[in-house]
């Protein structure tokens, strides 16, 4: 890759590969990392984006209240499903399928219920954090196939960048413990190295497992060969699940009608699950002689546990034998384990926090790499006395993709709380607002100098995030002091995290402002030195009047020009 044609060593060639695989799709990777990281807490974010849900508190009678409400809403349904409250979701989600309704999600109707009263909650329409989850690997405004192909290509570039980065930096682990502040390019490189090494196992595993999830789209030829081009057959086999209607009584030929003893069923199921709790239950043919209850456990603690074990009962609590388990190939088990690792399905609170913080580290790793590309080329630009178009383009894209996405995400939360609850296509308008704000942030750096654009956008993001608790309390949500006092950590945790991020953004803004002042002072000192030298050479006597400070307006204008000159794409 050398212009002079000389042979490069392995590390030199890997350096070029690392730089440009990270740059070409770096902005897409930043968006994927950030939205994917938010997906680890999507239940918490979605609960915050539904203010009526925040006032729901579960007790021992929550399940009975949900069933009572379903008897009123859908007495003739063929199936009821109740998702019970958890530490991450405070309300009850109840759904039913009417007789003869279409299979799948299209034939299902659902409502949110207050866990303490059983009343139907009037929850505003919203996609919540599910929008971030889908955007993470499908993007938006394009077909699912196209979006996943782009995400797969970006993940492949990320994997190449990780491997080539490890090869390039021969002292990467040693320099992990070294950080040299206020050293320009050296400081950015130290930060990039530290963030990369800090979460290296996480970054590699998450990138690799992400590629595995998309491998049937990226590399479909093996699938075509095994199934003679009938890919749908393979996916149907993967989606095949046990039918609870196949369950039969352990000691009777047919169940008999009985009173639903839900408390007894849930207690027994919880004991069978080893105290993990019950996540949800399904009542099939409610109120009829052949009514059965399927109980599903809470989130598992094992990577390979999927699908989770389920128990079956008659309405009066008689245990049923579930359908026989079918053996699966070891490759299927490995694939399911990789899915669980990538999604974090097995993760408890501590592990989920670790995943979240590692995702933030990966997001910052991508961001510092993009900024480093600009900083590394500043000496060349200063020497040439101009900014090449490609360098200015990367500057603009960096601001729009990094700080602009942060502003858009914060604005998404505000739009969610400020839009009228009865607005038609409300969830669609939330997404439209998100992209409109992001577009404005992408255009903004075209009108401002590089450093000014960073300062202004990060400041906006910090203010919007820090005031989220105020917004929530003012629009019908649970105030922060109440959520803390009542132990509603789903809501309090999100708001405290948003405020912590805002504080970090303020710290970044202060550093940028300090850099601006340093550039101005340096420029002023250089100008004063040149003027003094010129006057000395000419032997000009400086009068006492000339030594006085310039008028405030003149000084301000001079300083402004120096600062703007120092800001032309500069990120010290």
ABEGO torsion letter per residue (X at the ends): XBAAGBBBBAAAAAAAAAAAAAAAAAAAAAAAAAAAAAAAAAAAAAAAABAAAAABBBBAAAAAAAAAAAAAABAABABBBBBBBBAABABBBBBBBBBGBBBEAAABBBBBBBAAAGBBBBBBBBAEAAAAAAAAAAEBGBBAAAAAAAAAAAAAAAAAAAAAAAAABAAAAAAAABBBBGAEAAAAAAAAAAAAAAAAAAAAAAAAAAAAAAAAAABAAAAAAAAGGBAAAAAAAAABBBBAAABBBAABABBBBBBBBAAAAAAAAAAAAGGAEBABBBBBGBGBAABBBBBBBBBBABAABOBBBBBBBBAAGBBBBBBBBBBBBAAAAAAAAAAAAAAGAABBAAAAAAAAAAAAAAAAAAAAAAAAAAAAAAAAAAAAGBBBAAAAAAAAAAAAAAAAAAAAAAAAAAAAAABBAABBGAAAAAAAAAAAAAAAAAAAAAABBAAAAAAAAAAAAAAAAAAAAAAAAAAGBBBAAAAAAAGBAAAAAAAAAAAAAAAAAAAAAAAAAAAAAAAAAAAAAAAAAAAAAAAAAAGBBBBAAAABBBBAAAAAAAAAAAAAAAABGBBX
